[in-house]
Amino acid sequence: MKAENNPYYSTDRMILAENIPLQTPLTMFFCPTLVCNLSCKYCVQSYWKHSENYKSYIQRWGGAYMTLETVEKAIFDCQSFPDKIKDINLTSFGEPLLHTDLPRIVRLINEAGIADRIQFFTNGTLLTKKLSEELLDAGLSELRISLQGITAEKYKDIAGATVDLTQIIERIAYFCSIKGNAKLYIKCADIALDGNEQKFYEMFGDICDKIYVEHIVPLFKDVDYSYLEDKDGSKNKYQQDLKTTRVCPNCFYTIAVWPGGDVLPCCNFYEPPIGNVHTQSLVDIWNGKARKEVLLRQLRCEYDYNCVDCYVPNNQQPSDNLDGSVGEIIKRLEVI
């Protein structure tokens, strides 16, 4: 197997506690869409699509797709940060390849020179040779593919979809063959393999740079996880022993722009937003009062309903842990 068997996150990380407050986000999420062509049983989409509030929820966040106007305003604002953003991730809770302007969005970000890396997660079912060529030509740094099994039957069970798995593999292999310096990461949910991890590695280990079997854990409050053997969470999603974290580090280095321009302080759902790119600049939002209050509440463990029972903190890396530096970080934030 040519691929490295590891999770997608980078191990080349700063000690976060020593560098707060950051002048520039390390990671920024652009949410190109909130809709998906699959309905994976462990994903929030499986709940949304059967909810009577689905359409109103999509409208609440500005519609199903991010407009180019919103993209261009966010890019313009990012040019005012003092440093480059490490990663711009065109991923949220939808399937990015459903956005017909995705290659153009990648190109706009790349040409603006605002980020070291541009990447996104996709389920891969909509990837074509043409899209692969367009995305790579536009400047995509890394494609991350999340598979839902290694048989058509398992896709039907996990994702509720009928797929041509042979075609998916062929198109992934084509992307790999033309990717040049770009990176390709492939992961699969453990519950989609039924113990056939070795077969997964044999099928995909030579057509990507990094590969991993991800442990499915309860991530979303409204999704039914009663079928999981590890529903109480003895392991995190990287199959590491679970270590409960008091302070979520995510909001200290991340910011997210949703389809209508609302800005959230982390990669998960958060209401109310801390701003909107159409009425404020991203720099002002990043340095603003609303975000500062979110950070201070985290440090003081004054969790609001957005953060109570959120699983995201338990998937963080040791270099991001802030629990032992709370007092010092509060002092730094209170003087700005």
Buried (B, 14 or more C-beta within 10 A) or exposed (E): EEBEEEBBEEEEBEEBBEEBBBEBBBBBBBBBBBBBBBBBBBBBBBBBBEEEEBEEEBEBBBBBBBBEEBBBBBBBBBEEBEEEBBBBBBBBBBBBBBBEBBBBBBBBBBEBEBBEBBBBBBBBBBBEEEBBBBBBEBBBBBBBBBBBBBBBEBBBBBBBBEBEBEEBBEBBBBBBEEBEEBBBBBBBBBBBBEEBBEEBBEBBBEBBBBBBBBBBBBBBEEBEBEEBEBEEBEBBBBBBEBEEBBBBBBBBBBBBBBBBBBBBBBBBBBEEBBBBBEEBBBBBBBBBEBBBBBBBBBBEEEBEEBBEEBBBBBBBBEBBBBBEBBEEBBEEBEEE
